[in-house]
Amino acid sequence: MFSKSNFTWMLIGILVIALGMFLMAGGKSADPNVFNANEVYSKVRITVAPILILLGLGIEVFALFKK
């Protein structure tokens, strides 16, 4: 059975995943006819956000297997 500690770690994992998804979400362009590569290929969207999502999934696995 899960303890309070497991649920706390699960909540932390969900919050980390949500933060990663928020950082990966696209912004609205002022002009849809202009392609801005700096917005699409920023380091936050390409590197930081996926790392946070994978870290959150790792935390979820840890929360499930923690005794």
Protein Blocks (a to p, Z undefined) as FASTA:
>chain_A
ZZfklmmmmmmmmmmmmmmmmmmpccddfblkbccfklmmgfklmmmmmmmmmmmmmmmm
mmmmpZZ
